[in-house]
Amino acid sequence: MFDFGATLILDDRFDYFASLRKAYEVLKAGGVAPSFEEFKRVYLRVRSDLWSDGELREHTYSYRLSKVLELFGYDAPESDRRIVEATEVFTRALVDSLYMEDYVPSLLEHLHRRYRLAVVSNLGIPEVVPITLDKFGIKKYFDFLLASGTVGYRKPSPVIFNAALKALQTQPAEAVFVGDSLYHDVQGAHAVGMKTIWLRRKPNQTNEDSSVTPDRIIDDLRELPSTIEDM
């Protein structure tokens, strides 16, 4: 199983607030009156509140927008046309910013011949995963895709890992999780009994949390085939 952002797909070119402004402009055209700065302040507060519930619950991006507009006095459910369109604009901006290392398709083709592959991602817009994989022509290599916005819990919650294992009909000890985050990916997967590979993206990055110990460490995804063979 792969993490999505910063592991399989690179997202460091994504400008979150520029994309949020694009979503805001859609809402503004639909009659939402607050300034962008006020909208952003409330949006960040709502996002923080939703992420600090202590249960690792995940809510969709459109749900966040609905709660923001509610605080401004608007009756706007997730199905509201303005929220749907604003979410689509934000999604396009995110997908357009994502890119992939050139060797990834051939790597996935190689792995797919021997293993079932899946993506498990913390994303409040689940559609981003299949749209992006389609964009790069690599969706065909995956047997299962899961985003936190679909299952309602985000990594490192055991709920999202167990949902993926159940869908793949795989026991934890038979599965390997590959991700760049020690907390979200390694700790979460290890807690349900999976083997883990930490993709150490930053040069000279060390494991500062001694309680989180990956089974293997790699600095480049091209190390995966030999690393998995050795596990």
C-alpha positions as YAML, in Angstrom:
chain: A
units: angstrom
residues:
- id: 1
  name: MET
  ca: [0.00, 0.00, 0.00]
- id: 2
  name: PHE
  ca: [1.19, 3.48, -0.84]
- id: 3
  name: ASP
  ca: [0.57, 6.85, 0.70]
- id: 4
  name: PHE
  ca: [-0.43, 9.39, -1.96]
- id: 5
  name: GLY
  ca: [0.93, 12.91, -1.45]
- id: 6
  name: ALA
  ca: [4.72, 13.30, -1.09]
- id: 7
  name: THR
  ca: [5.13, 9.57, -1.59]
- id: 8
  name: LEU
  ca: [3.67, 8.36, -4.87]
- id: 9
  name: ILE
  ca: [2.69, 11.81, -6.15]
- id: 10
  name: LEU
  ca: [4.57, 15.02, -5.34]
- id: 11
  name: ASP
  ca: [2.60, 17.98, -4.02]
- id: 12
  name: ASP
  ca: [5.19, 20.59, -3.06]
- id: 13
  name: ARG
  ca: [4.09, 22.89, -5.90]
- id: 14
  name: PHE
  ca: [0.55, 23.20, -4.53]
- id: 15
  name: ASP
  ca: [-0.34, 26.70, -3.32]
- id: 16
  name: TYR
  ca: [-3.06, 26.02, -0.76]
- id: 17
  name: PHE
  ca: [-4.13, 29.60, -0.17]
- id: 18
  name: ALA
  ca: [-4.13, 30.58, -3.85]
- id: 19
  name: SER
  ca: [-6.42, 27.61, -4.45]
- id: 20
  name: LEU
  ca: [-8.57, 28.54, -1.47]
- id: 21
  name: ARG
  ca: [-8.94, 32.02, -2.96]
- id: 22
  name: LYS
  ca: [-10.18, 30.47, -6.22]
- id: 23
  name: ALA
  ca: [-12.80, 28.55, -4.27]
- id: 24
  name: TYR
  ca: [-13.72, 31.74, -2.41]
- id: 25
  name: GLU
  ca: [-14.21, 33.64, -5.68]
- id: 26
  name: VAL
  ca: [-16.82, 31.07, -6.71]
- id: 27
  name: LEU
  ca: [-18.62, 31.54, -3.41]
- id: 28
  name: LYS
  ca: [-18.37, 35.31, -3.71]
- id: 29
  name: ALA
  ca: [-19.93, 35.20, -7.17]
- id: 30
  name: GLY
  ca: [-22.75, 33.23, -5.58]
- id: 31
  name: GLY
  ca: [-23.49, 35.97, -3.08]
- id: 32
  name: VAL
  ca: [-21.17, 35.21, -0.17]
- id: 33
  name: ALA
  ca: [-20.25, 38.62, 1.23]
- id: 34
  name: PRO
  ca: [-17.26, 38.35, 3.64]
- id: 35
  name: SER
  ca: [-13.80, 39.42, 2.51]
- id: 36
  name: PHE
  ca: [-11.30, 36.74, 1.57]
- id: 37
  name: GLU
  ca: [-9.21, 37.39, 4.68]
- id: 38
  name: GLU
  ca: [-12.24, 36.94, 6.91]
- id: 39
  name: PHE
  ca: [-13.30, 33.85, 4.97]
- id: 40
  name: LYS
  ca: [-9.78, 32.38, 5.27]
- id: 41
  name: ARG
  ca: [-9.65, 33.08, 9.01]
- id: 42
  name: VAL
  ca: [-12.94, 31.28, 9.64]
- id: 43
  name: TYR
  ca: [-12.04, 28.45, 7.24]
- id: 44
  name: LEU
  ca: [-8.78, 27.76, 9.07]
- id: 45
  name: ARG
  ca: [-10.58, 27.81, 12.40]
- id: 46
  name: VAL
  ca: [-13.18, 25.34, 11.15]
- id: 47
  name: ARG
  ca: [-10.51, 23.07, 9.69]
- id: 48
  name: SER
  ca: [-8.52, 23.16, 12.91]
- id: 49
  name: ASP
  ca: [-11.62, 22.40, 15.01]
- id: 50
  name: LEU
  ca: [-12.56, 19.46, 12.80]
- id: 51
  name: TRP
  ca: [-9.04, 18.05, 12.92]
- id: 52
  name: SER
  ca: [-8.69, 18.39, 16.70]
- id: 53
  name: ASP
  ca: [-11.65, 16.24, 17.72]
- id: 54
  name: GLY
  ca: [-9.31, 13.62, 19.17]
- id: 55
  name: GLU
  ca: [-10.87, 10.81, 17.14]
- id: 56
  name: LEU
  ca: [-9.03, 11.36, 13.84]
- id: 57
  name: ARG
  ca: [-12.33, 11.88, 12.08]
- id: 58
  name: GLU
  ca: [-12.15, 13.18, 8.51]
- id: 59
  name: HIS
  ca: [-14.70, 15.47, 6.92]
- id: 60
  name: THR
  ca: [-14.87, 16.30, 3.26]
- id: 61
  name: TYR
  ca: [-13.71, 19.62, 1.88]
- id: 62
  name: SER
  ca: [-17.29, 20.45, 0.91]
- id: 63
  name: TYR
  ca: [-18.38, 19.80, 4.49]
- id: 64
  name: ARG
  ca: [-15.77, 22.31, 5.69]
- id: 65
  name: LEU
  ca: [-17.10, 24.92, 3.28]
- id: 66
  name: SER
  ca: [-20.64, 24.23, 4.43]
- id: 67
  name: LYS
  ca: [-19.65, 24.78, 8.08]
- id: 68
  name: VAL
  ca: [-17.82, 28.00, 7.18]
- id: 69
  name: LEU
  ca: [-20.82, 29.43, 5.39]
- id: 70
  name: GLU
  ca: [-23.05, 28.38, 8.25]
- id: 71
  name: LEU
  ca: [-20.94, 30.49, 10.62]
- id: 72
  name: PHE
  ca: [-21.46, 33.45, 8.29]
- id: 73
  name: GLY
  ca: [-25.22, 32.92, 8.46]
- id: 74
  name: TYR
  ca: [-25.76, 31.15, 5.14]
- id: 75
  name: ASP
  ca: [-27.87, 28.02, 4.76]
- id: 76
  name: ALA
  ca: [-25.63, 26.04, 2.43]
- id: 77
  name: PRO
  ca: [-25.56, 22.23, 2.65]
- id: 78
  name: GLU
  ca: [-22.81, 20.29, 0.90]
- id: 79
  name: SER
  ca: [-25.10, 19.84, -2.11]
- id: 80
  name: ASP
  ca: [-25.44, 23.62, -2.56]
- id: 81
  name: ARG
  ca: [-24.41, 24.56, -6.10]
- id: 82
  name: ARG
  ca: [-21.92, 27.16, -4.83]
- id: 83
  name: ILE
  ca: [-20.17, 24.65, -2.59]
- id: 84
  name: VAL
  ca: [-20.11, 21.99, -5.32]
- id: 85
  name: GLU
  ca: [-18.56, 24.44, -7.80]
- id: 86
  name: ALA
  ca: [-16.09, 25.85, -5.26]
- id: 87
  name: THR
  ca: [-14.94, 22.32, -4.41]
- id: 88
  name: GLU
  ca: [-14.49, 21.53, -8.11]
- id: 89
  name: VAL
  ca: [-12.36, 24.66, -8.59]
- id: 90
  name: PHE
  ca: [-10.18, 23.80, -5.60]
- id: 91
  name: THR
  ca: [-9.86, 20.21, -6.84]
- id: 92
  name: ARG
  ca: [-8.73, 21.32, -10.30]
- id: 93
  name: ALA
  ca: [-6.14, 23.64, -8.80]
- id: 94
  name: LEU
  ca: [-4.78, 20.83, -6.62]
- id: 95
  name: VAL
  ca: [-4.68, 18.21, -9.38]
- id: 96
  name: ASP
  ca: [-3.05, 20.65, -11.83]
- id: 97
  name: SER
  ca: [-0.23, 21.29, -9.35]
- id: 98
  name: LEU
  ca: [0.63, 17.63, -8.73]
- id: 99
  name: TYR
  ca: [3.46, 15.87, -10.51]
- id: 100
  name: MET
  ca: [5.23, 12.54, -10.56]
- id: 101
  name: GLU
  ca: [8.79, 11.32, -10.90]
- id: 102
  name: ASP
  ca: [9.49, 9.89, -14.37]
- id: 103
  name: TYR
  ca: [10.35, 6.40, -13.20]
- id: 104
  name: VAL
  ca: [7.12, 5.79, -11.24]
- id: 105
  name: PRO
  ca: [5.06, 4.18, -14.07]
- id: 106
  name: SER
  ca: [7.71, 1.55, -14.84]
- id: 107
  name: LEU
  ca: [8.22, 0.91, -11.12]
- id: 108
  name: LEU
  ca: [4.50, 0.35, -10.60]
- id: 109
  name: GLU
  ca: [4.28, -1.88, -13.66]
- id: 110
  name: HIS
  ca: [7.06, -4.02, -12.21]
- id: 111
  name: LEU
  ca: [5.48, -4.22, -8.76]
- id: 112
  name: HIS
  ca: [2.02, -4.87, -10.18]
- id: 113
  name: ARG
  ca: [3.25, -8.07, -11.80]
- id: 114
  name: ARG
  ca: [3.99, -9.52, -8.36]
- id: 115
  name: TYR
  ca: [1.79, -7.73, -5.84]
- id: 116
  name: ARG
  ca: [-1.63, -6.20, -5.39]
- id: 117
  name: LEU
  ca: [-1.23, -2.45, -5.03]
- id: 118
  name: ALA
  ca: [-3.36, 0.13, -3.23]
- id: 119
  name: VAL
  ca: [-3.33, 3.81, -2.29]
- id: 120
  name: VAL
  ca: [-4.45, 4.97, 1.15]
- id: 121
  name: SER
  ca: [-4.48, 8.74, 1.47]
- id: 122
  name: ASN
  ca: [-5.43, 11.51, 3.86]
- id: 123
  name: LEU
  ca: [-7.55, 13.62, 1.52]
- id: 124
  name: GLY
  ca: [-10.81, 15.42, 2.17]
- id: 125
  name: ILE
  ca: [-11.53, 15.38, -1.56]
- id: 126
  name: PRO
  ca: [-11.50, 11.66, -2.41]
- id: 127
  name: GLU
  ca: [-11.84, 12.29, -6.15]
- id: 128
  name: VAL
  ca: [-8.33, 13.75, -6.26]
- id: 129
  name: VAL
  ca: [-6.78, 10.28, -6.03]
- id: 130
  name: PRO
  ca: [-8.40, 8.59, -9.07]
- id: 131
  name: ILE
  ca: [-8.35, 11.79, -11.13]
- id: 132
  name: THR
  ca: [-4.62, 12.25, -10.52]
- id: 133
  name: LEU
  ca: [-3.70, 8.62, -11.13]
- id: 134
  name: ASP
  ca: [-5.70, 8.74, -14.37]
- id: 135
  name: LYS
  ca: [-3.92, 11.94, -15.34]
- id: 136
  name: PHE
  ca: [-0.57, 10.17, -15.15]
- id: 137
  name: GLY
  ca: [-1.80, 6.90, -16.63]
- id: 138
  name: ILE
  ca: [-1.04, 4.80, -13.55]
- id: 139
  name: LYS
  ca: [-4.49, 4.08, -12.13]
- id: 140
  name: LYS
  ca: [-4.52, 0.72, -13.95]
- id: 141
  name: TYR
  ca: [-1.81, -0.60, -11.64]
- id: 142
  name: PHE
  ca: [-3.91, -0.27, -8.49]
- id: 143
  name: ASP
  ca: [-6.41, -2.75, -7.12]
- id: 144
  name: PHE
  ca: [-7.87, -0.39, -4.53]
- id: 145
  name: LEU
  ca: [-7.94, 3.33, -3.77]
- id: 146
  name: LEU
  ca: [-9.06, 4.81, -0.47]
- id: 147
  name: ALA
  ca: [-9.13, 8.39, 0.80]
- id: 148
  name: SER
  ca: [-9.92, 9.51, 4.33]
- id: 149
  name: GLY
  ca: [-12.79, 11.63, 3.02]
- id: 150
  name: THR
  ca: [-14.52, 8.41, 1.93]
- id: 151
  name: VAL
  ca: [-14.03, 6.29, 5.03]
- id: 152
  name: GLY
  ca: [-14.49, 9.18, 7.49]
- id: 153
  name: TYR
  ca: [-11.21, 8.65, 9.39]
- id: 154
  name: ARG
  ca: [-7.69, 9.78, 8.58]
- id: 155
  name: LYS
  ca: [-4.34, 8.15, 9.16]
- id: 156
  name: PRO
  ca: [-3.03, 7.10, 11.63]
- id: 157
  name: SER
  ca: [-6.49, 5.87, 12.66]
- id: 158
  name: PRO
  ca: [-6.68, 2.06, 12.45]
- id: 159
  name: VAL
  ca: [-10.08, 2.45, 10.77]
- id: 160
  name: ILE
  ca: [-8.68, 3.54, 7.42]
- id: 161
  name: PHE
  ca: [-5.92, 0.90, 7.37]
- id: 162
  name: ASN
  ca: [-8.33, -1.87, 8.35]
- id: 163
  name: ALA
  ca: [-10.81, -0.75, 5.70]
- id: 164
  name: ALA
  ca: [-8.13, -1.11, 3.04]
- id: 165
  name: LEU
  ca: [-7.01, -4.50, 4.34]
- id: 166
  name: LYS
  ca: [-10.61, -5.74, 4.36]
- id: 167
  name: ALA
  ca: [-11.20, -4.54, 0.80]
- id: 168
  name: LEU
  ca: [-8.05, -6.32, -0.36]
- id: 169
  name: GLN
  ca: [-8.90, -9.42, 1.71]
- id: 170
  name: THR
  ca: [-5.38, -9.28, 3.10]
- id: 171
  name: GLN
  ca: [-4.05, -9.98, 6.58]
- id: 172
  name: PRO
  ca: [-1.97, -7.18, 8.14]
- id: 173
  name: ALA
  ca: [1.17, -9.32, 8.37]
- id: 174
  name: GLU
  ca: [0.98, -9.91, 4.61]
- id: 175
  name: ALA
  ca: [0.84, -6.20, 3.78]
- id: 176
  name: VAL
  ca: [3.50, -3.51, 3.49]
- id: 177
  name: PHE
  ca: [2.79, 0.21, 3.80]
- id: 178
  name: VAL
  ca: [5.04, 2.78, 2.11]
- id: 179
  name: GLY
  ca: [4.84, 6.41, 3.18]
- id: 180
  name: ASP
  ca: [6.80, 9.56, 3.94]
- id: 181
  name: SER
  ca: [5.22, 10.33, 7.32]
- id: 182
  name: LEU
  ca: [6.41, 8.53, 10.44]
- id: 183
  name: TYR
  ca: [3.28, 9.57, 12.30]
- id: 184
  name: HIS
  ca: [0.52, 9.11, 9.72]
- id: 185
  name: ASP
  ca: [1.95, 6.24, 7.69]
- id: 186
  name: VAL
  ca: [4.48, 4.26, 9.69]
- id: 187
  name: GLN
  ca: [2.91, 4.53, 13.14]
- id: 188
  name: GLY
  ca: [-0.60, 3.97, 11.82]
- id: 189
  name: ALA
  ca: [0.24, 0.95, 9.68]
- id: 190
  name: HIS
  ca: [2.45, -0.60, 12.37]
- id: 191
  name: ALA
  ca: [-0.34, -0.29, 14.93]
- id: 192
  name: VAL
  ca: [-2.60, -2.62, 12.90]
- id: 193
  name: GLY
  ca: [0.20, -5.15, 12.32]
- id: 194
  name: MET
  ca: [1.45, -4.14, 8.88]
- id: 195
  name: LYS
  ca: [5.08, -4.03, 7.82]
- id: 196
  name: THR
  ca: [6.29, -0.52, 7.10]
- id: 197
  name: ILE
  ca: [8.72, 1.26, 4.81]
- id: 198
  name: TRP
  ca: [9.53, 4.88, 5.55]
- id: 199
  name: LEU
  ca: [10.31, 6.95, 2.46]
- id: 200
  name: ARG
  ca: [12.77, 9.47, 3.84]
- id: 201
  name: ARG
  ca: [12.21, 12.37, 1.45]
- id: 202
  name: LYS
  ca: [14.39, 14.97, 3.18]
- id: 203
  name: PRO
  ca: [18.19, 14.61, 3.07]
- id: 204
  name: ASN
  ca: [19.69, 13.73, 6.46]
- id: 205
  name: GLN
  ca: [16.21, 13.40, 7.99]
- id: 206
  name: THR
  ca: [16.36, 11.31, 11.16]
- id: 207
  name: ASN
  ca: [13.77, 9.42, 13.15]
- id: 208
  name: GLU
  ca: [13.27, 11.89, 15.99]
- id: 209
  name: ASP
  ca: [10.52, 9.80, 17.59]
- id: 210
  name: SER
  ca: [12.16, 6.64, 18.90]
- id: 211
  name: SER
  ca: [8.73, 5.10, 19.55]
- id: 212
  name: VAL
  ca: [8.09, 4.93, 15.79]
- id: 213
  name: THR
  ca: [10.40, 2.43, 14.13]
- id: 214
  name: PRO
  ca: [9.87, 1.53, 10.47]
- id: 215
  name: ASP
  ca: [10.83, -1.96, 9.32]
- id: 216
  name: ARG
  ca: [12.86, -0.47, 6.51]
- id: 217
  name: ILE
  ca: [14.00, 3.00, 5.40]
- id: 218
  name: ILE
  ca: [14.48, 4.06, 1.77]
- id: 219
  name: ASP
  ca: [15.46, 7.38, 0.22]
- id: 220
  name: ASP
  ca: [14.09, 6.67, -3.25]
- id: 221
  name: LEU
  ca: [11.08, 4.66, -4.44]
- id: 222
  name: ARG
  ca: [13.34, 2.81, -6.86]
- id: 223
  name: GLU
  ca: [14.69, 0.97, -3.83]
- id: 224
  name: LEU
  ca: [11.29, -0.65, -3.24]
- id: 225
  name: PRO
  ca: [11.58, -3.91, -5.21]
- id: 226
  name: SER
  ca: [14.77, -5.05, -3.49]
- id: 227
  name: THR
  ca: [13.59, -3.75, -0.12]
- id: 228
  name: ILE
  ca: [10.32, -5.66, -0.27]
- id: 229
  name: GLU
  ca: [12.17, -8.80, -1.37]
- id: 230
  name: ASP
  ca: [14.33, -8.49, 1.73]
- id: 231
  name: MET
  ca: [11.42, -8.22, 4.18]
...
